[in-house]
């Protein structure tokens, strides 16, 4: 996950790129989108990761009532492979 420092550095790079393009009179809508996309993706990474974790945890909790095990099967299998290879 990017840190606040990483996000601020990416913001600075995007602003510098936009300023350079504006000075060189080659700024377009596409160049603005390109310059800001990396920053927006980095800045949104924590938000998207958090929302994904919340949704997965809610699905995991709801599976307790139904007995569904699909959410933990890969982790259990990996644990068994790592710790009990003779099984």
N, C-alpha and C positions, 0 to 999 in steps of 0.2 A: 504494500500500500504506500502510496506517495505521502510524504510528510508535508506539513504546512510549508516548510522551507522549499521542498521540491515544487510545490504548487506555485508559490510566489516566484520562484526562479523561472518556471515555465511561463507565468504571466508576463514577467519582464522580457523574456525572449519574444513572446508574441507581440508585445507593444513595440519593442525595438524593431522587429521585422515590419510591422505596419508603418512605423515612422520612416524607415528606410525606403519602403516602397512609395510612400507619399512624397518624400524628398526627390525620388527619381521619377516621379510622375508616371508610375506604372501600377498604381493601385487600382484594383477592380473588385467587383463583388466576390469573384472567385478567390482572389488573393486574400481578401479579408476573411473569408470562410476558412481557407487553408491555414492562415496564420493563427486563427483562434481555436481550431478544432482540437489540436493537441492539448492546449490548455483546458478546454472544456471537458475533454475525456479524462484528463488527470484529476481535475477538480471534482468531477462527478464520480470517480472510482470508489471513494469511501461511501458515498450515498448509495450507489448501486449495490455494492457489496453488503451494506447494512440491510437494505431492503430484501435482498436475496436471502440473507440469513434469517431474517424475520419470517419470511414466507416458508422457508424450509422447516424452521422450528415449529411453526403453527401446523404444518402438515404432519410433522413428526408427532406432535402432541395429540392431534386428532386421531392418529393411527392407534394409539393405545386402546381406545374404546372398541376398535374393530378387530384388533389382533393382527393387523397388517404389519408385516416385518420387512417389506421392501426397502424401507429407509435405512435399516441397519445391516441388512444382509452383506453388502460389500465390506463394511468395516469388520464385521464378525469373521467373514471369510479371510480377510487380510490378517487379522489377529491369529486365527487358527493356522494359517500358512506360515506366519512368522514364528509362532511359539510352539506349535505342535505339528511339526511336519510329518510325523508318523501316523496321523489320523487320516 
